[in-house]
Amino acid sequence: MSGLGKGITAASIGRMLMERGYKVTAIKIDPYINIDAGLMSPFQHGEVFILKDGGEVDLDLGNYERFLDVELTRDHNITTGKVYKTVIEKERRGEYLGKTVQIIPHITNEIKERIRTVAKESGCDVCVIEVGGTVGDIEGMPFLEAMRQLRNEEMGNIAFVHVTLAPTTTDGEQKTKPTQHSVKEMRALGLQPDIVSVRCTKPLREETKSKISLFCDVPVEGVVSNHDVDDVYQVPLLLEEQRTPLYLMKMLRLYPLEHRTDWVELIEKMVAIRDSVKMAIVGKYTTGSQGTTHMEDTYLSIREALKHAGIEAGAWPKISWIDAEELERSPAADLLADFDGILVPGGFGARGTCGKMAAIRYARENGIPYLGICFGMQLAVVEFCCHVLGLDGASSGEFGETPHPVITILPEQEGVEDMGATMRLGDYEAILREGSLAEEIYGSLRIVERHRHRYEVNPEYIPRIEEKGMIFSGKNRNRMEIAEIPGHPFFFSTQFHPEMKSRPGRPSPPFLAFVRAMRERAGKRG
């Protein structure tokens, strides 16, 4: 079912195969009709992850990039919308030579062709494919049928891992019926799992494993306890302890080429950390529909980038999620005084912007380390223009008419009507200013980072802004990419999304610098 952990399980399997010397890539199949995840609400679907080629995709591809240390493309995300659009376009061009176009074979052939093309072009040894959704969903049927066909066509080169749920009753009994019925549904579709990865709160008991093995026709060694752990980065080691990678490799006729211990060393480094810093993320996607649930998936890559930086800096960022609208009702000092750092992430729309700017102003005036990302940089510029330059009514053109549009729409965005995949997306280069904090952070004068925005800093206001002390230390031609304030302990904001390229063991430079600045402040505060 959705949200059970298929993505983390798939990424973890891939990581353990990497540790044995194999080149691994991943594909995520999303059965929804959307072409991509770009127009989905963060409340419903979590963050939109941006790929190097500008693909707007499901957050699971972010997990794949982090676990496998690869850079994927939009072709690694297959959706119903993409598949049907392509088939219909082929039919309109007459490529099916008058045949009746049907789910089988035309839709299923398109799915298989896309999988094979990605696997071949990536040059991988192993391609991990996650089929999203829940078994039995109508929209997922063509993909499951394609998997059935693919297994017959690639006999001996495919193994099926089925992720299921084993809930625990109040008296501690682990129930196997959901797994039994799920596997029964799979088998009715012609799919027999080779491995059943069972999500549960506590380790799966041996008697529970035996029961699942018997009723689901899977060897006991193919029943995996995928129980809760302290951190998702521990899941690969959880599978390793049960020899799951070796069992899988045996089925696929793979033999270890080497046995690296990079991931083990990463976990050991994580476990050894004792220091921490307190930080606030001020956003507007921080509460669920009932107003109580923190929507951490909305800012998943930011959370992970902070984790990567914390591992390297030796201090865990303890995050408090602050609703921006709360800062419009209460003084910033009441909510933010105890934090070592403040981060304002990306977003769209006017709601909550006054609260975000209150947080930015508090960080600027009180010497608190500040990291702004995308919208967080734009609002940092707006706040600076309002309260340092004294430009009354300064704002962003995104919010309507303003006497001082210090943030304005990108020229190429004017007149664009379609919303899907039309922003400035993916990798772009930035040239950094010599002697700036940006150069110090990156250790280079040329960088490439990922973008997702329609608005930018208005070039007409740049001379006045820099005259008052905020400098733009990263540029792409006349497009401002980084804003910082020299003399402040740490005030750094980026138009791009550095969190998208952060990796375990190779943290994003701005996030690492931010955590180090917070640690320094925490040390001074005692």
C-alpha positions as CSV (number, residue, x, y, z in Angstrom):
1,M,0.0,0.0,0.0
2,S,1.0,3.6,-0.4
3,G,3.5,4.9,2.2
4,L,4.5,1.5,3.4
5,G,8.2,1.8,2.5
6,K,8.5,0.3,-0.9
7,G,10.9,3.1,-2.0
8,I,13.2,2.8,0.9
9,T,13.2,-1.0,0.5
10,A,14.0,-0.8,-3.2
11,A,16.8,1.8,-2.5
12,S,18.2,-0.3,0.3
13,I,18.4,-3.4,-1.9
14,G,20.1,-1.4,-4.6
15,R,22.6,0.0,-2.1
16,M,23.6,-3.5,-0.9
17,L,24.2,-4.6,-4.4
18,M,26.3,-1.5,-4.9
19,E,28.4,-2.5,-1.9
20,R,29.2,-5.7,-3.7
21,G,30.5,-3.9,-6.8
22,Y,27.5,-3.7,-9.1
23,K,26.4,-0.5,-10.9
24,V,22.7,0.0,-10.0
25,T,20.0,2.3,-11.3
26,A,16.4,2.6,-10.3
27,I,13.0,3.3,-12.0
28,K,9.9,4.4,-10.2
29,I,6.5,3.5,-11.7
30,D,3.6,5.8,-10.6
31,P,0.2,4.6,-11.8
32,Y,-1.4,8.0,-11.5
33,I,-2.6,9.7,-14.7
34,N,-0.5,12.8,-14.1
35,I,2.4,13.2,-16.5
36,D,4.7,14.0,-13.6
37,A,4.5,15.2,-9.9
38,G,5.0,18.9,-10.7
39,L,1.5,20.0,-10.1
40,M,0.7,17.8,-7.1
41,S,-0.1,19.3,-3.7
42,P,2.7,18.9,-1.2
43,F,0.0,18.1,1.4
44,Q,-1.1,15.0,-0.6
45,H,2.1,13.8,-2.2
46,G,5.1,15.2,-0.3
47,E,7.8,17.2,-2.0
48,V,8.4,17.4,-5.7
49,F,12.0,16.2,-6.3
50,I,13.9,17.9,-9.1
51,L,16.2,15.9,-11.4
52,K,19.2,17.2,-13.3
53,D,17.3,17.4,-16.6
54,G,14.4,19.3,-14.9
55,G,12.2,16.3,-14.4
56,E,9.7,16.9,-11.6
57,V,9.2,13.6,-9.9
58,D,8.0,11.6,-6.9
59,L,10.1,11.9,-3.7
60,D,11.2,8.3,-4.0
61,L,13.6,9.2,-6.8
62,G,15.3,11.5,-4.3
63,N,15.7,8.4,-2.0
64,Y,17.2,6.5,-5.0
65,E,19.7,9.3,-5.8
66,R,20.7,9.5,-2.1
67,F,21.1,5.8,-1.4
68,L,22.6,4.9,-4.8
69,D,24.6,8.1,-5.2
70,V,23.5,8.5,-8.8
71,E,21.9,11.2,-10.9
72,L,18.6,10.1,-12.6
73,T,16.6,11.6,-15.4
74,R,12.8,12.1,-16.0
75,D,12.9,8.8,-18.0
76,H,13.5,7.0,-14.7
77,N,9.9,8.0,-13.6
78,I,7.2,6.2,-15.6
79,T,3.6,7.3,-15.1
80,T,0.3,6.3,-16.7
81,G,0.1,9.8,-18.2
82,K,3.4,9.5,-19.9
83,V,2.6,6.0,-21.3
84,Y,-0.8,6.7,-22.6
85,K,0.2,10.0,-24.1
86,T,3.0,8.3,-26.0
87,V,0.8,5.5,-27.3
88,I,-2.0,7.9,-28.3
89,E,0.6,10.1,-30.2
90,K,1.9,7.0,-32.0
91,E,-1.6,6.0,-33.0
92,R,-2.3,9.5,-34.3
93,R,0.9,9.3,-36.4
94,G,-0.3,6.0,-37.8
95,E,2.6,3.9,-36.3
96,Y,0.3,1.0,-35.4
97,L,-0.6,0.5,-39.1
98,G,-4.3,0.4,-38.6
99,K,-4.3,-2.0,-35.7
100,T,-6.8,-1.7,-32.9
101,V,-4.8,-0.1,-30.1
102,Q,-5.3,-1.9,-26.8
103,I,-4.0,-2.2,-23.2
104,I,-2.4,-5.5,-24.2
105,P,-0.1,-5.4,-26.1
106,H,0.3,-1.7,-26.9
107,I,0.3,-0.2,-23.4
108,T,2.3,-3.0,-21.9
109,N,4.8,-3.0,-24.7
110,E,5.3,0.8,-24.1
111,I,6.0,0.2,-20.4
112,K,8.5,-2.6,-21.1
113,E,10.2,-0.6,-23.8
114,R,10.7,2.3,-21.4
115,I,12.1,0.1,-18.7
116,R,14.6,-1.6,-21.1
117,T,15.7,1.7,-22.6
118,V,16.4,3.3,-19.2
119,A,18.3,0.2,-18.1
120,K,20.4,0.0,-21.3
121,E,21.2,3.7,-21.5
122,S,22.2,3.9,-17.8
123,G,24.8,1.2,-18.4
124,C,23.8,-0.5,-15.2
125,D,24.3,-4.1,-14.1
126,V,21.1,-4.1,-12.1
127,C,17.9,-2.0,-12.5
128,V,15.7,-1.8,-9.5
129,I,12.0,-1.1,-10.5
130,E,9.5,0.1,-8.0
131,V,5.8,-0.3,-8.9
132,G,3.9,2.2,-6.9
133,G,0.4,2.0,-5.6
134,T,-1.5,-0.9,-4.0
135,V,-2.1,-4.3,-5.5
136,G,-5.6,-4.4,-6.9
137,D,-5.8,-0.7,-7.8
138,I,-7.3,-0.4,-11.3
139,E,-4.8,2.1,-12.5
140,G,-1.9,-0.3,-11.6
141,M,-3.1,-3.3,-13.6
142,P,-1.3,-2.5,-16.9
143,F,2.0,-2.1,-15.0
144,L,1.6,-5.4,-13.1
145,E,0.7,-7.2,-16.4
146,A,3.8,-5.7,-18.0
147,M,5.9,-7.1,-15.1
148,R,4.4,-10.5,-15.7
149,Q,5.3,-10.4,-19.3
150,L,8.8,-9.0,-18.6
151,R,9.5,-11.9,-16.3
152,N,8.7,-14.4,-19.0
153,E,10.7,-12.5,-21.5
154,E,13.7,-12.1,-19.2
155,M,13.6,-15.5,-17.5
156,G,16.3,-15.8,-14.8
157,N,17.1,-12.1,-14.8
158,I,14.2,-10.8,-12.8
159,A,13.2,-11.3,-9.1
160,F,10.0,-10.0,-7.5
161,V,10.1,-8.4,-4.0
162,H,6.7,-7.8,-2.5
163,V,6.4,-5.3,0.4
164,T,3.5,-6.1,2.7
165,L,2.2,-5.2,6.1
166,A,2.1,-7.3,9.3
167,P,0.2,-5.3,11.9
168,T,0.6,-6.0,15.6
169,T,-2.5,-6.4,17.8
170,T,-2.7,-4.9,21.3
171,D,-1.7,-8.2,22.8
172,G,1.5,-8.3,20.7
173,E,0.4,-10.8,18.0
174,Q,1.8,-10.3,14.5
175,K,-1.0,-10.8,12.0
176,T,-0.2,-12.4,8.7
177,K,-3.6,-12.1,7.0
178,P,-2.9,-8.8,5.2
179,T,0.3,-10.4,3.7
180,Q,-1.6,-13.6,2.8
181,H,-4.3,-11.8,1.0
182,S,-1.9,-9.4,-0.7
183,V,0.1,-12.3,-2.1
184,K,-3.1,-14.1,-3.1
185,E,-4.0,-11.0,-5.1
186,M,-0.6,-11.0,-6.7
187,R,-0.8,-14.6,-7.6
188,A,-4.2,-14.1,-9.2
189,L,-2.5,-11.6,-11.5
190,G,0.2,-14.2,-12.4
191,L,2.9,-12.8,-10.1
192,Q,4.6,-15.0,-7.6
193,P,6.9,-13.1,-5.1
194,D,10.4,-14.4,-4.7
195,I,10.9,-12.4,-1.6
196,V,8.3,-11.0,0.8
197,S,9.5,-8.0,2.7
198,V,7.2,-7.6,5.7
199,R,6.8,-4.2,7.3
200,C,6.2,-4.4,11.0
201,T,7.0,-2.5,14.2
202,K,9.1,-5.2,15.9
203,P,11.3,-7.9,14.4
204,L,9.3,-10.6,12.7
205,R,9.1,-13.7,14.9
206,E,10.3,-17.0,13.5
207,E,6.9,-18.6,13.8
208,T,5.4,-15.6,11.9
209,K,8.0,-16.1,9.2
210,S,7.3,-19.8,8.9
211,K,3.5,-19.1,8.6
212,I,4.1,-16.5,5.8
213,S,6.4,-18.9,4.1
214,L,3.9,-21.7,4.2
215,F,0.8,-19.8,3.1
216,C,2.6,-17.6,0.5
217,D,4.8,-20.3,-1.1
218,V,8.0,-18.5,-0.4
219,P,11.1,-20.1,1.2
220,V,11.7,-19.0,4.8
221,E,14.9,-17.3,3.8
222,G,12.8,-15.2,1.4
223,V,10.6,-13.8,4.2
224,V,12.3,-10.6,5.4
225,S,11.6,-8.8,8.6
226,N,11.5,-5.1,7.5
227,H,10.8,-3.7,10.9
228,D,11.0,-0.2,12.2
229,V,14.5,1.3,12.8
230,D,15.8,4.5,14.2
231,D,16.7,5.9,10.8
232,V,16.0,4.8,7.2
233,Y,19.7,4.6,6.5
234,Q,19.8,1.6,8.7
235,V,17.5,-0.4,6.4
236,P,20.3,-1.6,4.1
237,L,22.1,-3.1,7.1
238,L,18.8,-4.6,8.3
239,L,18.5,-6.5,5.0
240,E,22.2,-7.4,5.2
241,E,21.8,-9.0,8.6
242,Q,19.2,-11.3,7.2
243,R,21.4,-12.1,4.2
244,T,18.7,-10.9,1.8
245,P,21.1,-9.4,-0.7
246,L,22.9,-12.8,-1.0
247,Y,19.6,-14.6,-1.4
248,L,18.6,-12.2,-4.1
249,M,22.0,-12.4,-5.9
250,K,21.7,-16.2,-5.9
251,M,18.4,-16.0,-7.7
252,L,19.8,-13.6,-10.3
253,R,23.0,-15.6,-10.7
254,L,25.1,-12.7,-9.5
255,Y,28.4,-13.1,-7.6
256,P,30.1,-10.5,-5.3
257,L,32.7,-8.5,-7.2
258,E,33.8,-6.8,-4.0
259,H,32.5,-6.1,-0.6
260,R,32.7,-2.5,0.4
261,T,31.8,-1.2,3.9
262,D,31.0,2.4,3.0
263,W,27.5,2.2,4.3
264,V,28.5,0.4,7.6
265,E,31.0,3.2,8.2
266,L,28.3,5.8,7.6
267,I,26.0,4.3,10.2
268,E,28.9,4.0,12.7
269,K,29.6,7.7,12.2
270,M,25.9,8.5,12.7
271,V,25.6,6.5,15.9
272,A,28.7,8.2,17.4
273,I,27.3,11.7,17.2
274,R,26.5,13.2,20.6
275,D,26.2,17.0,20.0
276,S,23.1,18.7,18.6
277,V,21.9,22.1,17.4
278,K,18.4,23.5,17.6
279,M,16.9,24.9,14.4
280,A,13.6,26.1,13.0
281,I,12.2,25.4,9.6
282,V,9.6,28.1,8.8
283,G,7.3,26.9,6.1
284,K,3.7,26.9,5.1
285,Y,3.4,23.2,4.4
286,T,4.1,22.1,8.0
287,T,0.7,20.9,9.2
288,G,-1.7,18.3,7.8
289,S,-5.4,18.7,7.1
290,Q,-6.3,18.4,10.8
291,G,-3.7,21.1,11.7
292,T,-1.7,18.8,13.9
293,T,0.5,16.5,11.7
294,H,3.9,17.8,10.6
295,M,4.3,17.3,6.9
296,E,8.0,16.4,6.9
297,D,7.7,14.7,3.5
298,T,7.0,18.1,2.1
299,Y,10.6,19.1,2.9
300,L,12.1,15.6,2.8
301,S,15.2,16.5,0.8
302,I,15.9,19.5,3.2
303,R,15.6,17.2,6.2
304,E,18.0,14.6,4.6
305,A,20.5,17.4,3.6
306,L,20.5,18.6,7.2
307,K,21.1,15.0,8.3
308,H,24.1,14.6,5.8
309,A,25.5,17.9,7.0
310,G,25.0,16.9,10.7
311,I,26.9,13.6,10.1
312,E,29.9,15.5,8.6
313,A,29.8,18.4,11.2
314,G,29.3,16.0,14.1
315,A,26.1,17.6,15.4
316,W,22.5,16.6,14.9
317,P,20.1,19.3,13.7
318,K,17.1,19.0,16.0
319,I,14.3,20.5,13.8
320,S,11.3,22.3,15.0
321,W,8.7,22.9,12.3
322,I,7.2,26.4,12.6
323,D,4.0,27.3,10.7
324,A,4.7,30.7,8.9
325,E,1.2,31.9,9.7
326,E,1.9,31.5,13.4
327,L,4.6,34.1,13.1
328,E,2.0,36.5,11.7
329,R,0.1,36.2,15.0
330,S,3.0,36.1,17.5
331,P,6.2,38.1,17.9
332,A,9.2,36.4,16.3
333,A,11.2,36.6,19.5
334,D,8.6,34.5,21.3
335,L,8.9,31.6,18.8
336,L,12.5,31.8,17.5
337,A,14.7,33.1,20.4
338,D,15.9,29.7,21.5
339,F,17.1,28.4,18.1
340,D,20.7,28.2,16.8
341,G,19.6,28.7,13.2
342,I,16.6,29.5,11.0
343,L,15.8,28.0,7.5
344,V,13.1,29.2,5.1
345,P,12.5,26.7,2.3
346,G,10.9,27.0,-1.1
347,G,7.2,27.6,-1.8
348,F,4.6,29.4,-3.8
349,G,1.9,32.0,-3.2
350,A,1.4,34.8,-0.8
351,R,0.0,32.8,2.2
352,G,2.5,32.9,5.1
353,T,5.0,35.3,3.4
354,C,4.7,37.9,6.2
355,G,5.5,35.2,8.8
356,K,8.5,34.0,6.8
357,M,9.8,37.6,6.4
358,A,9.4,38.1,10.2
359,A,11.6,35.1,10.7
360,I,14.2,36.3,8.2
361,R,14.2,39.8,9.8
362,Y,14.7,38.3,13.2
363,A,17.6,36.2,12.0
364,R,19.2,39.1,10.2
365,E,18.9,41.6,13.1
366,N,19.9,39.2,15.8
367,G,22.9,37.5,14.2
368,I,21.2,34.1,13.9
369,P,22.5,31.8,11.2
370,Y,20.0,31.9,8.3
371,L,19.7,29.7,5.2
372,G,17.1,30.6,2.6
373,I,16.2,28.3,-0.3
374,C,14.5,29.5,-3.5
375,F,11.5,31.4,-2.2
376,G,13.5,31.8,1.0
377,M,16.1,33.8,-1.0
378,Q,13.4,35.9,-2.7
379,L,11.8,36.8,0.6
380,A,15.2,37.6,2.1
381,V,15.6,40.2,-0.7
382,V,12.1,41.5,-0.2
383,E,12.6,41.8,3.6
384,F,16.0,43.6,3.1
385,C,14.4,46.1,0.6
386,C,11.5,46.8,3.0
387,H,13.5,47.3,6.2
388,V,17.0,48.3,5.1
389,L,16.4,50.2,1.9
390,G,13.1,51.5,3.2
391,L,11.2,50.7,0.0
392,D,7.7,50.9,1.2
393,G,5.5,48.2,-0.4
394,A,8.4,46.3,-1.8
395,S,7.2,42.8,-2.8
396,S,7.2,40.1,-5.4
397,G,5.3,40.4,-8.7
398,E,3.9,36.9,-7.9
399,F,1.6,38.5,-5.3
400,G,0.1,41.2,-7.6
401,E,0.7,44.9,-8.2
402,T,3.5,46.6,-6.1
403,P,5.3,49.9,-6.3
404,H,8.6,48.1,-6.0
405,P,8.7,44.7,-7.7
406,V,12.1,43.6,-6.3
407,I,11.2,40.1,-7.3
408,T,9.9,39.8,-10.9
409,I,8.8,37.1,-13.3
410,L,11.5,35.5,-15.5
411,P,11.3,37.0,-19.0
412,E,10.9,33.6,-20.6
413,Q,7.9,32.9,-18.3
414,E,5.9,35.9,-19.5
415,G,2.8,34.6,-21.5
416,V,3.3,31.0,-20.4
417,E,-0.1,29.5,-19.8
418,D,0.5,25.8,-19.1
419,M,1.7,25.2,-15.6
420,G,3.2,21.7,-15.9
421,A,7.0,21.5,-16.5
422,T,7.2,25.2,-17.6
423,M,9.3,26.6,-14.8
424,R,13.1,27.1,-14.9
425,L,14.0,23.5,-14.0
426,G,17.0,21.4,-13.5
427,D,20.8,22.0,-13.6
428,Y,22.2,25.5,-14.3
429,E,25.7,26.9,-13.7
430,A,26.5,29.8,-11.4
431,I,29.7,31.8,-11.3
432,L,30.7,32.8,-7.8
433,R,32.3,36.1,-6.6
434,E,36.0,35.8,-5.5
435,G,36.4,36.3,-1.8
436,S,32.8,35.7,-1.0
437,L,31.2,33.4,1.5
438,A,29.9,31.5,-1.5
439,E,33.4,30.8,-2.7
440,E,34.5,29.7,0.7
441,I,31.6,27.4,1.1
442,Y,32.0,25.7,-2.3
443,G,35.7,25.9,-2.7
444,S,35.2,26.8,-6.3
445,L,34.2,29.7,-8.5
446,R,31.9,27.6,-10.8
447,I,29.1,25.4,-9.5
448,V,26.1,23.6,-10.9
449,E,22.9,23.2,-8.9
450,R,19.2,22.4,-9.5
451,H,16.4,24.9,-9.9
452,R,12.7,25.2,-9.8
453,H,11.3,28.7,-10.1
454,R,9.3,31.2,-12.2
455,Y,10.5,34.4,-10.5
456,E,13.9,36.1,-9.9
457,V,15.5,39.1,-8.3
458,N,14.7,42.2,-10.4
459,P,18.1,43.3,-11.9
460,E,17.0,47.0,-11.7
461,Y,17.2,46.9,-7.9
462,I,20.5,45.1,-7.5
463,P,22.8,48.2,-7.3
464,R,20.7,49.7,-4.5
465,I,20.6,46.4,-2.6
466,E,24.3,45.8,-2.8
467,E,25.0,49.4,-1.8
468,K,23.2,48.7,1.5
469,G,25.2,45.6,2.3
470,M,23.5,42.5,0.7
471,I,25.6,41.1,-2.1
472,F,24.8,38.7,-4.9
473,S,27.8,36.4,-4.8
474,G,26.5,33.8,-7.4
475,K,25.2,34.7,-10.8
476,N,24.1,33.0,-14.0
477,R,24.7,35.9,-16.5
478,N,22.4,38.6,-15.1
479,R,20.4,36.2,-13.0
480,M,21.0,36.3,-9.3
481,E,21.7,32.8,-7.8
482,I,23.1,33.5,-4.3
483,A,22.5,36.4,-1.8
484,E,24.6,36.8,1.3
485,I,25.3,39.5,3.9
486,P,29.0,40.0,4.7
487,G,29.6,40.7,8.4
488,H,26.6,38.6,9.5
489,P,27.6,35.3,11.3
490,F,25.9,33.4,8.5
491,F,23.3,34.8,6.2
492,F,23.2,32.8,3.0
493,S,20.4,32.2,0.5
494,T,20.2,30.5,-2.8
495,Q,17.8,30.7,-5.8
496,F,18.5,27.0,-6.5
497,H,17.8,23.9,-4.4
498,P,21.1,22.6,-3.0
499,E,19.3,20.0,-1.0
500,M,18.6,18.0,-4.2
501,K,22.3,17.1,-4.7
502,S,23.2,16.3,-1.1
503,R,24.3,12.8,-0.4
504,P,25.2,10.7,2.7
505,G,28.9,11.1,3.0
506,R,28.9,14.0,0.6
507,P,26.7,16.7,2.1
508,S,25.6,19.9,0.2
509,P,28.1,22.7,0.9
510,P,25.6,25.3,1.9
511,F,23.9,22.9,4.4
512,L,27.3,21.8,5.8
513,A,28.3,25.5,6.3
514,F,24.9,26.2,7.9
515,V,25.1,23.4,10.4
516,R,28.7,24.4,11.3
517,A,27.5,28.0,11.8
518,M,24.8,26.7,14.1
519,R,27.2,24.6,16.0
520,E,29.4,27.6,16.6
521,R,26.5,29.7,17.8
522,A,25.4,26.8,20.1
523,G,28.9,26.7,21.5
524,K,28.9,30.4,22.3
525,R,25.5,30.1,23.9
526,G,26.8,27.3,26.1
